[in-house]
Amino acid sequence: MKIIHITDTHLVAPGVMLYELDPYERLRLCIDDVVAHHADARFCVLTGDLAHKGEEAAYRGLREQLERLPMPWYPLLGNHDARAPFAKVFPEVALDDGGFVQSALRLPEGDFLFLDTLDEGVNGGLYCAARAAWLTRRLDEAAGRPVYLFMHHPPFPIHIPCLDRISLARPEDFAKLVEGRDNIRHLFYGHVHRPVCGSWRRIPVSTMRGLNHQVPFDFVTATHVPKSHEPPAYAVVFVEDEQVTVHFHDYLDRRTLVKDGDRYVYAP
C-alpha cells in the first residue's frame, strides 16, 4: 500500500508571498507531481500547519488543491492553524467526541490514527487528557493489529534547540500512552521543516521538509526559529506486512538524469 505524506504547507491567500516564496504555487506543483506519478496511492495525509495564519482564504485554497487528488485526503492541525475557519471550509473532516480533529481509519493493512496536537495561540503542542483518552481507546481497539500514528508536533526532542522548545508539551505523558504497544509500526509527524528520521520508544519515526520555507540545519539558535529556502519535499510511503519504506521526494528538482556509460549524471 502506498501513502502520500505532506506537511507544513503554511498557506496564505492564493497569490500572497510568505518569506519571499509562494506557498500556494508550491502546493499546486506538489499536487501536480502526486497526480502525475502517485495516483495509485491509497490516501494522502497532511500533518498540520496547513495555513500560516489560520485564514479562511488559505483553507479554501488548500481545499481547491486537495480536491484534485484522486485519493482520499486527511488534513491534520498544527500550531499555525485555527479550528473555526478550518471547520468552516472542511465541515466533513471527522472529529472525536471532544471536538478535536482526530479520527481512525481501519484498513486491511492496519489502523491509521490521525491525532490533534493543536494548542491554539501557542507554538508548542498539547495532547490533553481528553485527546489521550480517545487515543487509548483506539489503541485498545486495535488489539494486535498494526497501528500507524500521524501528528504535527513530535513528542521527543530532535536536538535543534529552536524547535525543541516548541515541541509537544509534557512528552512524558504521551510516552505513557504508547508504552508497551509493540504493534505501533511508525509515527509520522511534521512541524520541524527538516528531514528527520529515527526511533523513539522503539517506534520508527519520520518527517521531511515542508512545502514552503524550511528550518536550517542549526544546532545553536534557540531564541527564534530561523528560516531557509532549502527545497520542499513530500514523502511516498510503502506499507507492507513486515516493512515500512519512506521516500523523500524533492519534487521541484527539475534536473534531468541521463545515462553516461555505466552511470547516471545530471544533464547540463
Secondary structure, DSSP 8 states (H G I E B T S, - for coil): -EEEEE----B-STT--BTTB-HHHHHHHHHHHHHHH-TT-SEEEEES--BSS--HHHHHHHHHHHTT-SS-EEEE--TT--HHHHHHH-TTS---TTS-S-EEEEETTEEEEE-----TT-SSB---HHHHHHHHHHHHHHTTS-EEEE-SS-SS--S-HHHHTTSBSSHHHHHHHHTT-TTEEEEE--SS-S-EEEEETTEEEEE---SS-B--S-SS--SS---B-----EEEEEEETTEEEEEEE-TT----EEEETTEEEE--
